[in-house]
Amino acid sequence: MSSPDPFRRTLSWLSAYTRFPASRLEKHAEALVCLVELAAAENTPEQPRFLIKSRDGARDAALRAHNHRRSFAHDVCDNRTAV
């Protein structure tokens, strides 16, 4: 019964213990089983999802080199007028 879907888990329980759908429980009993399953599904914490960000070493190196080259452009372009 490791199915994550509460509906499937309830159906498998009903078929295993009450021979569902050949024989059915009373309406109130079926509603109670469904309510218990919904309450249990609501109380289970969701598994946290971790997004793994892949590193691109070549891209990082290219950006560092580009920024380094840009820093030299400001030294070369000197627009001061010598008097």
C-alpha positions, -999 to 999 in steps of 0.1 A, spaced: 0 0 0 27 24 -9 7 42 -36 9 79 -32 -26 85 -46 -52 84 -17 -80 73 -41 -61 43 -53 -50 34 -18 -86 35 -6 -98 14 -35 -71 -13 -30 -81 -14 7 -118 -17 -1 -111 -45 -26 -88 -64 -2 -110 -62 29 -146 -59 17 -145 -76 -18 -153 -43 -34 -170 -38 -59 -188 -72 -57 -201 -63 -22 -202 -29 -8 -203 -14 27 -231 8 39 -231 44 27 -220 58 60 -191 33 64 -179 40 28 -180 77 35 -161 72 67 -134 52 50 -130 79 24 -130 107 50 -103 90 70 -82 86 39 -86 122 29 -76 133 64 -46 111 64 -36 125 29 -40 161 42 -18 155 72 11 140 54 38 166 46 48 170 10 83 160 1 104 191 -5 117 195 -40 153 206 -44 162 221 -77 198 213 -86 215 241 -105 242 227 -128 274 247 -131 288 255 -165 325 260 -159 333 271 -195 305 297 -194 317 310 -160 353 313 -173 341 331 -204 321 356 -184 351 363 -161 374 368 -191 348 391 -207 345 412 -176 383 414 -173 387 426 -209 360 452 -203 379 466 -174 408 474 -197 385 493 -222 381 521 -197 418 527 -194 423 528 -232 394 552 -239 407 583 -222 389 614 -236 407 640 -216 422 669 -236 457 678 -229 462 716 -226 
